[in-house]
Amino acid sequence: MPETWTSWSQEHTCRPAVLARPTSVAEVQRLVREAAAAGRVVRVAGAGHSFTPCVVTDGTLLSLERMSRVLDVDREAGLVRVEAGITLNACSEALAAHGLAFENLGDIDVQSIAGATATGTHGTGARLRNLSSALHAIELVRGDGEVVELDEASDPDGWRAARVSLGALGVVTAVTVRVVPAFTLRGVDTPMPLAEVLPRLDELADGSEHFEFFTFPHSPLALTRTNTRTTEPPRPRSRAAAFVQDELLVNRAFGVANRVARARPSWIPAINRLVSRVSGTSVRVDRSDRIFASPRSVRFTEMEYAIPREHGRTALERVRALVQDGGHAVSFPFEVRFVAGDDAFLSPAGGRDTCYIASHVFEGMPWEPFLRGVEGIMRELDGRPHWGKRHFRTAEDLRPVYPDFDRFLAVRDRLDPGRVFTNPYVAQVLGP
């Protein structure tokens, strides 16, 4: 019986005809050529953290988990070459050993570097771009099995397409990443009245290197998170303190609250207000990647939209009203982050400074009516979906919001004219 692949959220699963774990570029080339000859499509699985069915296939599924080495470190140039299957967490550990770090990261770091960049994964920082903007060069196996190296000098359109590619151009086997000298962050979490945060969004976003906030439906509070570089020495938490904070409080207690909310939806407003009130101020000083990312074990589904930054306040007020007025059972907070614009063809932040608003629904709770309502609001505000999060968009209505959509398709025609790297989701968002 074919082996089964399942995503982290356990919402997407498939039994591909071939599930392979190559260990070399040559092996990837062979598997791509064999699949093409047999008329099978090829998809690539990272860590499975996408909430879309972008990986699901009954053809050939490649897991690059065994291609996770650091290939080269050039400290002087600030360039590191790694295999595509390395996770952001493992890469951060390797970088730290060389006195280096990613300039920015999201709040989850278990994704593979290829999967994270292919979907436009981002952190927060009004002057910082998403993770894919750090890709200096990309090694990719095309639909005919040949290997190409894409960078800005040799193939500017290919490079701008491959940085956020949805896996539709080929199998990324290695990337060269721009990194920075290692740095320490002072992370401060503190609650504030949402009524004070919203009028000051620009001030707060521009006033620190990394600013974001969470706010629960039905609660008047926001939990603000500000990460700032510091010359203070790192003060790593003890293993016991990290377990209490991350596992017992952030994950297990929050999981209990959500299970109660799922069983008693009418209690959600009171639960959300209680969880908001007990979130006190905390300060941490540690290595940058340890401040950026946190462990997440409570399962959920998620939609995240990138909207022009100037629409951030309006969008948040409208989605909060959607929960209140529509009677939707939502026990997770909204997450609001800020990112500078970039130039990748399919980057949700392409060409504009961006506010990201993420909407989450706890596992086992109805999500589609609520998320369709959220998407309706975001579309009215010129929103673009995060490629790794739930959405209902199609190529027909995505083309107008991506000025370089057709330039991406031209690169796709060049690198994969036979459409080896597709599935129903890719066909939905890019066309057949």
C-alpha positions as a Markdown table, in Angstrom:
| # | Residue | x | y | z |
|---|---|---|---|---|
| 1 | Met | 0.0 | 0.0 | 0.0 |
| 2 | Pro | 1.4 | 3.5 | -0.8 |
| 3 | Glu | 2.8 | 5.5 | 2.0 |
| 4 | Thr | 0.6 | 8.3 | 3.4 |
| 5 | Trp | 1.7 | 11.9 | 3.7 |
| 6 | Thr | -0.1 | 14.2 | 6.2 |
| 7 | Ser | 0.3 | 17.9 | 6.8 |
| 8 | Trp | 1.0 | 19.4 | 10.3 |
| 9 | Ser | -2.5 | 20.6 | 10.8 |
| 10 | Gln | -3.7 | 17.1 | 9.7 |
| 11 | Glu | -6.2 | 18.8 | 7.3 |
| 12 | His | -4.4 | 17.6 | 4.1 |
| 13 | Thr | -3.3 | 14.0 | 3.3 |
| 14 | Cys | -2.5 | 12.0 | 0.3 |
| 15 | Arg | -1.1 | 8.6 | -0.9 |
| 16 | Pro | 1.3 | 9.4 | -3.8 |
| 17 | Ala | 2.2 | 6.7 | -6.2 |
| 18 | Val | 5.9 | 7.4 | -5.3 |
| 19 | Leu | 7.0 | 9.0 | -2.0 |
| 20 | Ala | 10.7 | 9.4 | -2.1 |
| 21 | Arg | 13.3 | 10.9 | 0.2 |
| 22 | Pro | 16.3 | 11.7 | -2.1 |
| 23 | Thr | 19.7 | 12.5 | -0.6 |
| 24 | Ser | 21.4 | 14.1 | -3.6 |
| 25 | Val | 20.7 | 16.4 | -6.6 |
| 26 | Ala | 21.4 | 13.5 | -8.9 |
| 27 | Glu | 18.7 | 11.4 | -7.2 |
| 28 | Val | 16.2 | 14.3 | -7.6 |
| 29 | Gln | 17.0 | 14.5 | -11.3 |
| 30 | Arg | 16.4 | 10.8 | -11.7 |
| 31 | Leu | 13.1 | 10.9 | -9.9 |
| 32 | Val | 11.9 | 13.9 | -11.9 |
| 33 | Arg | 12.8 | 12.3 | -15.2 |
| 34 | Glu | 11.1 | 9.0 | -14.2 |
| 35 | Ala | 8.0 | 10.8 | -13.1 |
| 36 | Ala | 7.8 | 12.8 | -16.3 |
| 37 | Ala | 8.4 | 9.7 | -18.4 |
| 38 | Ala | 5.6 | 7.9 | -16.6 |
| 39 | Gly | 3.2 | 10.9 | -16.9 |
| 40 | Arg | 3.2 | 11.6 | -13.2 |
| 41 | Val | 3.3 | 15.1 | -11.7 |
| 42 | Val | 5.9 | 15.9 | -9.0 |
| 43 | Arg | 5.3 | 17.9 | -5.8 |
| 44 | Val | 7.8 | 18.6 | -3.0 |
| 45 | Ala | 7.0 | 18.4 | 0.7 |
| 46 | Gly | 8.7 | 20.6 | 3.2 |
| 47 | Ala | 7.7 | 20.3 | 6.9 |
| 48 | Gly | 4.0 | 20.3 | 6.0 |
| 49 | His | 3.1 | 23.6 | 7.6 |
| 50 | Ser | 1.1 | 25.0 | 4.8 |
| 51 | Phe | -2.7 | 25.1 | 5.4 |
| 52 | Thr | -3.3 | 24.8 | 1.6 |
| 53 | Pro | -3.3 | 21.5 | -0.4 |
| 54 | Cys | -0.2 | 22.7 | -2.2 |
| 55 | Val | 1.7 | 19.4 | -1.6 |
| 56 | Val | -1.2 | 16.9 | -2.1 |
| 57 | Thr | -0.7 | 14.6 | -5.1 |
| 58 | Asp | -1.3 | 11.1 | -6.3 |
| 59 | Gly | 1.8 | 11.3 | -8.4 |
| 60 | Thr | 5.4 | 11.6 | -7.1 |
| 61 | Leu | 6.0 | 13.4 | -3.8 |
| 62 | Leu | 9.5 | 14.2 | -2.8 |
| 63 | Ser | 10.5 | 14.9 | 0.8 |
| 64 | Leu | 13.8 | 16.7 | 1.0 |
| 65 | Glu | 14.3 | 16.0 | 4.7 |
| 66 | Arg | 17.5 | 14.1 | 4.0 |
| 67 | Met | 18.9 | 17.0 | 2.0 |
| 68 | Ser | 19.5 | 19.3 | 5.0 |
| 69 | Arg | 23.2 | 20.1 | 5.0 |
| 70 | Val | 25.1 | 23.4 | 5.2 |
| 71 | Leu | 27.2 | 23.4 | 2.1 |
| 72 | Asp | 29.2 | 26.6 | 2.4 |
| 73 | Val | 29.7 | 29.5 | 4.7 |
| 74 | Asp | 31.2 | 32.8 | 3.5 |
| 75 | Arg | 31.3 | 35.0 | 6.6 |
| 76 | Glu | 33.0 | 37.9 | 4.9 |
| 77 | Ala | 30.4 | 38.0 | 2.1 |
| 78 | Gly | 27.5 | 37.2 | 4.4 |
| 79 | Leu | 26.4 | 34.3 | 2.2 |
| 80 | Val | 25.5 | 30.8 | 3.3 |
| 81 | Arg | 24.6 | 27.9 | 1.0 |
| 82 | Val | 22.3 | 25.2 | 2.3 |
| 83 | Glu | 20.4 | 22.3 | 1.0 |
| 84 | Ala | 16.7 | 23.0 | 0.5 |
| 85 | Gly | 15.4 | 20.6 | 3.1 |
| 86 | Ile | 17.1 | 22.2 | 6.1 |
| 87 | Thr | 14.7 | 23.6 | 8.6 |
| 88 | Leu | 14.9 | 27.3 | 9.7 |
| 89 | Asn | 15.6 | 26.1 | 13.2 |
| 90 | Ala | 18.4 | 23.9 | 12.2 |
| 91 | Cys | 19.8 | 26.5 | 9.9 |
| 92 | Ser | 19.7 | 29.1 | 12.7 |
| 93 | Glu | 21.7 | 26.8 | 15.0 |
| 94 | Ala | 24.3 | 26.2 | 12.2 |
| 95 | Leu | 24.5 | 30.0 | 11.6 |
| 96 | Ala | 25.0 | 30.8 | 15.3 |
| 97 | Ala | 28.0 | 28.5 | 15.3 |
| 98 | His | 29.6 | 30.8 | 12.7 |
| 99 | Gly | 28.5 | 34.0 | 14.4 |
| 100 | Leu | 25.7 | 34.6 | 11.9 |
| 101 | Ala | 21.9 | 34.9 | 11.8 |
| 102 | Phe | 18.9 | 35.5 | 9.6 |
| 103 | Glu | 18.1 | 39.2 | 9.6 |
| 104 | Asn | 14.4 | 38.4 | 10.3 |
| 105 | Leu | 12.3 | 35.3 | 11.0 |
| 106 | Gly | 8.6 | 34.5 | 11.6 |
| 107 | Asp | 7.2 | 33.2 | 14.9 |
| 108 | Ile | 7.5 | 29.5 | 13.7 |
| 109 | Asp | 10.8 | 28.1 | 12.6 |
| 110 | Val | 10.1 | 24.4 | 11.9 |
| 111 | Gln | 9.5 | 24.9 | 8.2 |
| 112 | Ser | 12.1 | 23.9 | 5.6 |
| 113 | Ile | 13.9 | 26.8 | 4.1 |
| 114 | Ala | 12.6 | 26.0 | 0.6 |
| 115 | Gly | 9.0 | 25.6 | 1.7 |
| 116 | Ala | 9.1 | 28.8 | 3.8 |
| 117 | Thr | 10.5 | 30.9 | 1.0 |
| 118 | Ala | 8.3 | 29.3 | -1.7 |
| 119 | Thr | 5.2 | 30.4 | 0.1 |
| 120 | Gly | 6.4 | 34.0 | 1.0 |
| 121 | Thr | 6.8 | 33.3 | 4.8 |
| 122 | His | 7.6 | 36.5 | 6.7 |
| 123 | Gly | 8.3 | 37.9 | 10.1 |
| 124 | Thr | 7.5 | 41.4 | 11.2 |
| 125 | Gly | 9.5 | 44.6 | 10.7 |
| 126 | Ala | 8.3 | 47.7 | 8.8 |
| 127 | Arg | 11.7 | 48.2 | 7.2 |
| 128 | Leu | 12.4 | 44.4 | 6.6 |
| 129 | Arg | 11.2 | 42.2 | 3.8 |
| 130 | Asn | 10.0 | 38.6 | 3.8 |
| 131 | Leu | 12.3 | 35.6 | 4.1 |
| 132 | Ser | 12.5 | 35.0 | 0.3 |
| 133 | Ser | 14.1 | 38.4 | -0.3 |
| 134 | Ala | 17.2 | 37.0 | 1.4 |
| 135 | Leu | 17.7 | 34.4 | -1.4 |
| 136 | His | 20.8 | 35.3 | -3.3 |
| 137 | Ala | 20.8 | 32.3 | -5.6 |
| 138 | Ile | 18.5 | 29.2 | -6.1 |
| 139 | Glu | 19.5 | 25.8 | -7.4 |
| 140 | Leu | 16.6 | 24.2 | -9.1 |
| 141 | Val | 15.8 | 20.9 | -11.1 |
| 142 | Arg | 13.7 | 21.8 | -14.1 |
| 143 | Gly | 10.8 | 19.8 | -15.6 |
| 144 | Asp | 13.3 | 18.1 | -17.9 |
| 145 | Gly | 15.5 | 17.0 | -15.1 |
| 146 | Glu | 18.3 | 19.5 | -15.8 |
| 147 | Val | 19.8 | 21.7 | -13.0 |
| 148 | Val | 19.8 | 25.5 | -13.3 |
| 149 | Glu | 21.2 | 28.1 | -10.9 |
| 150 | Leu | 19.1 | 31.3 | -10.8 |
| 151 | Asp | 20.4 | 34.6 | -9.5 |
| 152 | Glu | 19.8 | 38.3 | -10.2 |
| 153 | Ala | 22.7 | 38.6 | -12.5 |
| 154 | Ser | 22.3 | 35.6 | -14.7 |
| 155 | Asp | 18.5 | 35.3 | -14.8 |
| 156 | Pro | 16.7 | 38.2 | -13.1 |
| 157 | Asp | 13.2 | 37.1 | -14.1 |
| 158 | Gly | 13.9 | 33.5 | -13.1 |
| 159 | Trp | 15.3 | 34.6 | -9.8 |
| 160 | Arg | 12.3 | 36.9 | -9.1 |
| 161 | Ala | 9.9 | 34.1 | -10.0 |
| 162 | Ala | 11.7 | 31.3 | -8.0 |
| 163 | Arg | 12.0 | 33.2 | -4.8 |
| 164 | Val | 8.2 | 32.7 | -4.2 |
| 165 | Ser | 7.3 | 29.9 | -6.6 |
| 166 | Leu | 4.7 | 27.6 | -4.9 |
| 167 | Gly | 6.9 | 24.8 | -6.1 |
| 168 | Ala | 5.6 | 25.3 | -9.6 |
| 169 | Leu | 8.9 | 25.9 | -11.4 |
| 170 | Gly | 10.9 | 22.9 | -10.3 |
| 171 | Val | 12.5 | 21.2 | -7.3 |
| 172 | Val | 14.6 | 23.6 | -5.3 |
| 173 | Thr | 17.6 | 21.6 | -4.1 |
| 174 | Ala | 19.8 | 24.3 | -2.6 |
| 175 | Val | 19.7 | 28.0 | -1.9 |
| 176 | Thr | 22.3 | 30.7 | -1.1 |
| 177 | Val | 21.1 | 33.0 | 1.6 |
| 178 | Arg | 22.2 | 36.5 | 2.6 |
| 179 | Val | 22.7 | 36.5 | 6.4 |
| 180 | Val | 24.0 | 39.1 | 8.9 |
| 181 | Pro | 26.3 | 39.0 | 11.9 |
| 182 | Ala | 24.7 | 37.3 | 14.9 |
| 183 | Phe | 22.7 | 39.7 | 17.2 |
| 184 | Thr | 20.8 | 39.7 | 20.4 |
| 185 | Leu | 17.2 | 40.8 | 20.8 |
| 186 | Arg | 15.3 | 42.3 | 23.7 |
| 187 | Gly | 11.8 | 41.0 | 23.4 |
| 188 | Val | 9.0 | 42.7 | 25.4 |
| 189 | Asp | 5.4 | 41.5 | 25.4 |
| 190 | Thr | 3.0 | 43.8 | 27.1 |
| 191 | Pro | -0.8 | 44.3 | 27.0 |
| 192 | Met | -2.3 | 47.6 | 25.9 |
| 193 | Pro | -5.9 | 48.7 | 25.2 |
| 194 | Leu | -6.6 | 48.1 | 21.6 |
| 195 | Ala | -8.2 | 51.5 | 21.4 |
| 196 | Glu | -4.7 | 52.9 | 22.1 |
| 197 | Val | -2.9 | 50.7 | 19.7 |
| 198 | Leu | -5.0 | 51.3 | 16.6 |
| 199 | Pro | -4.6 | 55.1 | 16.3 |
| 200 | Arg | -0.8 | 54.6 | 16.8 |
| 201 | Leu | -0.2 | 51.8 | 14.3 |
| 202 | Asp | 2.3 | 53.7 | 12.2 |
| 203 | Glu | 4.1 | 55.1 | 15.2 |
| 204 | Leu | 4.4 | 51.6 | 16.8 |
| 205 | Ala | 5.4 | 49.9 | 13.6 |
| 206 | Asp | 8.0 | 52.4 | 12.6 |
| 207 | Gly | 9.2 | 52.9 | 16.2 |
| 208 | Ser | 10.9 | 49.6 | 16.6 |
| 209 | Glu | 12.7 | 47.0 | 14.4 |
| 210 | His | 10.1 | 44.3 | 15.0 |
| 211 | Phe | 6.6 | 45.2 | 16.2 |
| 212 | Glu | 3.4 | 43.0 | 16.1 |
| 213 | Phe | 0.4 | 42.4 | 18.2 |
| 214 | Phe | -2.3 | 39.9 | 18.9 |
| 215 | Thr | -5.9 | 40.7 | 19.8 |
| 216 | Phe | -8.7 | 38.3 | 20.7 |
| 217 | Pro | -12.2 | 38.8 | 19.3 |
| 218 | His | -14.5 | 40.2 | 22.1 |
| 219 | Ser | -11.6 | 41.5 | 24.1 |
| 220 | Pro | -10.7 | 45.3 | 24.4 |
| 221 | Leu | -7.0 | 44.4 | 24.8 |
| 222 | Ala | -4.0 | 43.8 | 22.5 |
| 223 | Leu | -0.9 | 41.9 | 23.5 |
| 224 | Thr | 1.9 | 43.9 | 21.8 |
| 225 | Arg | 5.3 | 42.3 | 21.0 |
| 226 | Thr | 8.4 | 44.5 | 20.4 |
| 227 | Asn | 11.8 | 43.0 | 19.6 |
| 228 | Thr | 14.7 | 45.3 | 19.5 |
| 229 | Arg | 18.5 | 44.8 | 19.1 |
| 230 | Thr | 20.5 | 45.2 | 22.2 |
| 231 | Thr | 24.1 | 45.1 | 23.4 |
| 232 | Glu | 23.0 | 43.3 | 26.6 |
| 233 | Pro | 24.4 | 39.8 | 27.0 |
| 234 | Pro | 21.9 | 37.0 | 26.2 |
| 235 | Arg | 20.1 | 35.6 | 29.2 |
| 236 | Pro | 18.8 | 32.2 | 27.9 |
| 237 | Arg | 16.0 | 30.7 | 30.0 |
| 238 | Ser | 16.6 | 27.5 | 31.9 |
| 239 | Arg | 15.1 | 24.4 | 30.4 |
| 240 | Ala | 12.5 | 24.4 | 33.3 |
| 241 | Ala | 11.5 | 28.0 | 32.7 |
| 242 | Ala | 11.2 | 27.5 | 29.0 |
| 243 | Phe | 9.0 | 24.4 | 29.6 |
| 244 | Val | 6.7 | 26.2 | 32.0 |
| 245 | Gln | 6.3 | 29.2 | 29.8 |
| 246 | Asp | 6.2 | 27.6 | 26.3 |
| 247 | Glu | 4.7 | 24.3 | 27.0 |
| 248 | Leu | 2.5 | 24.6 | 30.1 |
| 249 | Leu | 1.2 | 28.2 | 29.7 |
| 250 | Val | 1.4 | 29.0 | 26.0 |
| 251 | Asn | 0.5 | 25.6 | 24.6 |
| 252 | Arg | -1.2 | 23.3 | 27.1 |
| 253 | Ala | -3.2 | 26.0 | 29.0 |
| 254 | Phe | -4.2 | 27.6 | 25.8 |
| 255 | Gly | -5.2 | 24.2 | 24.3 |
| 256 | Val | -7.4 | 23.6 | 27.3 |
| 257 | Ala | -9.1 | 27.0 | 26.9 |
| 258 | Asn | -9.8 | 26.2 | 23.2 |
| 259 | Arg | -11.2 | 22.8 | 23.9 |
| 260 | Val | -13.6 | 24.3 | 26.4 |
| 261 | Ala | -14.5 | 27.0 | 23.8 |
| 262 | Arg | -15.1 | 24.3 | 21.2 |
| 263 | Ala | -17.4 | 22.4 | 23.6 |
| 264 | Arg | -19.2 | 25.6 | 24.8 |
| 265 | Pro | -19.1 | 28.2 | 22.0 |
| 266 | Ser | -21.3 | 30.6 | 23.9 |
| 267 | Trp | -18.5 | 30.9 | 26.5 |
| 268 | Ile | -16.0 | 32.2 | 23.9 |
| 269 | Pro | -16.4 | 35.9 | 24.6 |
| 270 | Ala | -15.8 | 35.4 | 28.3 |
| 271 | Ile | -12.9 | 33.0 | 27.7 |
| 272 | Asn | -11.2 | 35.4 | 25.2 |
| 273 | Arg | -11.5 | 38.3 | 27.7 |
| 274 | Leu | -10.1 | 36.1 | 30.5 |
| 275 | Val | -7.1 | 34.9 | 28.4 |
| 276 | Ser | -6.4 | 38.5 | 27.4 |
| 277 | Arg | -6.4 | 39.7 | 31.0 |
| 278 | Val | -4.0 | 37.1 | 32.3 |
| 279 | Ser | -1.4 | 37.9 | 29.6 |
| 280 | Gly | 1.0 | 40.0 | 31.6 |
| 281 | Thr | 4.2 | 41.8 | 30.6 |
| 282 | Ser | 7.3 | 39.7 | 30.0 |
| 283 | Val | 10.9 | 40.6 | 29.0 |
| 284 | Arg | 13.4 | 38.3 | 27.4 |
| 285 | Val | 16.9 | 38.9 | 26.2 |
| 286 | Asp | 18.4 | 36.2 | 24.0 |
| 287 | Arg | 19.9 | 35.2 | 20.6 |
| 288 | Ser | 17.7 | 36.6 | 17.8 |
| 289 | Asp | 16.2 | 33.3 | 16.5 |
| 290 | Arg | 15.2 | 32.2 | 20.0 |
| 291 | Ile | 13.3 | 35.5 | 20.5 |
| 292 | Phe | 11.7 | 35.4 | 17.0 |
| 293 | Ala | 10.3 | 31.9 | 17.1 |
| 294 | Ser | 8.2 | 30.0 | 19.6 |
| 295 | Pro | 7.0 | 26.4 | 19.8 |
| 296 | Arg | 3.4 | 25.8 | 18.7 |
| 297 | Ser | 1.6 | 22.6 | 19.4 |
| 298 | Val | -2.0 | 23.7 | 19.6 |
| 299 | Arg | -3.5 | 22.8 | 16.2 |
| 300 | Phe | -5.6 | 25.2 | 14.1 |
| 301 | Thr | -6.3 | 26.3 | 10.6 |
| 302 | Glu | -5.3 | 29.8 | 9.4 |
| 303 | Met | -6.0 | 32.4 | 6.8 |
| 304 | Glu | -3.5 | 35.3 | 6.5 |
| 305 | Tyr | -3.9 | 38.3 | 4.1 |
| 306 | Ala | -1.4 | 40.9 | 3.0 |
| 307 | Ile | -3.0 | 44.3 | 2.5 |
| 308 | Pro | -1.6 | 47.7 | 1.8 |
| 309 | Arg | -0.3 | 49.0 | 5.1 |
| 310 | Glu | -2.6 | 52.0 | 5.1 |
| 311 | His | -5.6 | 49.7 | 5.3 |
| 312 | Gly | -4.4 | 47.8 | 8.4 |
| 313 | Arg | -6.6 | 49.5 | 11.0 |
| 314 | Thr | -9.7 | 49.4 | 8.8 |
| 315 | Ala | -9.2 | 45.7 | 8.0 |
| 316 | Leu | -8.8 | 44.7 | 11.7 |
| 317 | Glu | -11.8 | 46.7 | 12.8 |
| 318 | Arg | -13.9 | 45.1 | 10.1 |
| 319 | Val | -12.8 | 41.4 | 10.8 |
| 320 | Arg | -13.4 | 42.0 | 14.5 |
| 321 | Ala | -16.9 | 43.3 | 13.7 |
| 322 | Leu | -17.4 | 40.3 | 11.5 |
| 323 | Val | -16.9 | 37.9 | 14.4 |
| 324 | Gln | -19.1 | 40.0 | 16.7 |
| 325 | Asp | -22.0 | 40.7 | 14.3 |
| 326 | Gly | -21.9 | 37.4 | 12.5 |
| 327 | Gly | -21.9 | 35.2 | 15.6 |
| 328 | His | -18.8 | 33.3 | 14.5 |
| 329 | Ala | -17.1 | 31.1 | 17.1 |
| 330 | Val | -13.5 | 32.3 | 17.1 |
| 331 | Ser | -11.3 | 31.5 | 20.2 |
| 332 | Phe | -7.9 | 32.4 | 18.6 |
| 333 | Pro | -6.5 | 35.9 | 18.4 |
| 334 | Phe | -5.9 | 37.9 | 15.3 |
| 335 | Glu | -2.2 | 38.5 | 14.6 |
| 336 | Val | -1.1 | 41.7 | 13.0 |
| 337 | Arg | 2.4 | 42.2 | 11.5 |
| 338 | Phe | 4.2 | 44.6 | 9.2 |
| 339 | Val | 6.6 | 44.0 | 6.3 |
| 340 | Ala | 8.4 | 46.1 | 3.7 |
| 341 | Gly | 7.6 | 45.7 | 0.1 |
| 342 | Asp | 9.9 | 43.5 | -2.2 |
| 343 | Asp | 10.2 | 42.6 | -5.8 |
| 344 | Ala | 9.5 | 38.8 | -6.1 |
| 345 | Phe | 6.8 | 38.3 | -8.8 |
| 346 | Leu | 4.4 | 36.4 | -6.5 |
| 347 | Ser | 5.3 | 37.9 | -3.2 |
| 348 | Pro | 2.1 | 39.0 | -1.3 |
| 349 | Ala | 4.1 | 42.1 | -0.2 |
| 350 | Gly | 5.4 | 42.7 | -3.7 |
| 351 | Gly | 5.7 | 46.4 | -4.6 |
| 352 | Arg | 4.1 | 47.8 | -1.4 |
| 353 | Asp | 4.6 | 48.1 | 2.3 |
| 354 | Thr | 2.3 | 45.6 | 3.8 |
| 355 | Cys | 0.2 | 44.8 | 6.9 |
| 356 | Tyr | -0.5 | 41.1 | 7.4 |
| 357 | Ile | -3.5 | 40.1 | 9.3 |
| 358 | Ala | -3.9 | 36.4 | 10.3 |
| 359 | Ser | -7.1 | 34.8 | 11.3 |
| 360 | His | -7.1 | 31.4 | 13.1 |
| 361 | Val | -9.7 | 28.8 | 14.0 |
| 362 | Phe | -9.1 | 26.0 | 16.5 |
| 363 | Glu | -9.1 | 22.5 | 15.1 |
| 364 | Gly | -12.5 | 20.8 | 14.9 |
| 365 | Met | -14.4 | 24.1 | 14.9 |
| 366 | Pro | -16.3 | 25.4 | 11.8 |
| 367 | Trp | -14.0 | 27.7 | 9.8 |
| 368 | Glu | -15.3 | 28.1 | 6.3 |
| 369 | Pro | -18.1 | 30.7 | 6.7 |
| 370 | Phe | -15.9 | 32.9 | 8.9 |
| 371 | Leu | -12.8 | 32.7 | 6.7 |
| 372 | Arg | -14.9 | 33.4 | 3.6 |
| 373 | Gly | -16.2 | 36.5 | 5.3 |
| 374 | Val | -12.7 | 37.5 | 6.2 |
| 375 | Glu | -11.6 | 37.0 | 2.6 |
| 376 | Gly | -14.4 | 39.2 | 1.3 |
| 377 | Ile | -13.2 | 42.0 | 3.5 |
| 378 | Met | -9.6 | 41.6 | 2.5 |
| 379 | Arg | -10.4 | 41.5 | -1.2 |
| 380 | Glu | -12.2 | 44.8 | -0.9 |
| 381 | Leu | -9.0 | 46.2 | 0.5 |
| 382 | Asp | -6.8 | 45.0 | -2.3 |
| 383 | Gly | -5.6 | 42.0 | -0.3 |
| 384 | Arg | -3.4 | 39.2 | -1.4 |
| 385 | Pro | -3.5 | 35.8 | 0.3 |
| 386 | His | -0.4 | 34.3 | 2.0 |
| 387 | Trp | 0.4 | 31.3 | -0.2 |
| 388 | Gly | 0.8 | 28.9 | 2.7 |
| 389 | Lys | -2.5 | 29.8 | 4.4 |
| 390 | Arg | -6.1 | 29.0 | 3.5 |
| 391 | His | -7.9 | 31.1 | 0.9 |
| 392 | Phe | -10.4 | 30.6 | -1.9 |
| 393 | Arg | -8.8 | 32.6 | -4.7 |
| 394 | Thr | -8.2 | 31.5 | -8.3 |
| 395 | Ala | -5.8 | 32.5 | -11.1 |
| 396 | Glu | -8.6 | 34.6 | -12.7 |
| 397 | Asp | -9.0 | 36.9 | -9.8 |
| 398 | Leu | -5.3 | 36.7 | -8.6 |
| 399 | Arg | -3.9 | 38.0 | -11.9 |
| 400 | Pro | -5.2 | 41.6 | -11.4 |
| 401 | Val | -3.7 | 41.9 | -7.9 |
| 402 | Tyr | -0.2 | 40.8 | -9.0 |
| 403 | Pro | 1.3 | 43.1 | -11.6 |
| 404 | Asp | 4.0 | 40.6 | -12.5 |
| 405 | Phe | 1.7 | 37.5 | -12.7 |
| 406 | Asp | 2.2 | 37.0 | -16.4 |
| 407 | Arg | 5.9 | 37.4 | -16.0 |
| 408 | Phe | 5.9 | 34.6 | -13.5 |
| 409 | Leu | 3.9 | 32.4 | -16.0 |
| 410 | Ala | 6.5 | 33.1 | -18.7 |
| 411 | Val | 9.2 | 31.8 | -16.4 |
| 412 | Arg | 7.0 | 28.8 | -15.6 |
| 413 | Asp | 6.6 | 28.1 | -19.4 |
| 414 | Arg | 10.4 | 28.3 | -19.7 |
| 415 | Leu | 11.3 | 26.0 | -16.8 |
| 416 | Asp | 8.4 | 23.6 | -16.8 |
| 417 | Pro | 6.6 | 23.7 | -20.2 |
| 418 | Gly | 5.3 | 20.2 | -19.6 |
| 419 | Arg | 3.7 | 21.1 | -16.3 |
| 420 | Val | 5.4 | 18.4 | -14.3 |
| 421 | Phe | 5.2 | 20.4 | -11.1 |
| 422 | Thr | 1.5 | 20.9 | -10.7 |
| 423 | Asn | -1.5 | 19.6 | -8.8 |
| 424 | Pro | -5.2 | 20.8 | -8.5 |
| 425 | Tyr | -4.2 | 23.6 | -6.1 |
| 426 | Val | -1.4 | 24.9 | -8.3 |
| 427 | Ala | -3.8 | 24.8 | -11.3 |
| 428 | Gln | -6.4 | 26.7 | -9.3 |
| 429 | Val | -4.1 | 29.6 | -8.4 |
| 430 | Leu | -1.8 | 29.7 | -11.5 |
| 431 | Gly | -3.9 | 28.2 | -14.2 |
| 432 | Pro | -3.4 | 24.8 | -16.0 |
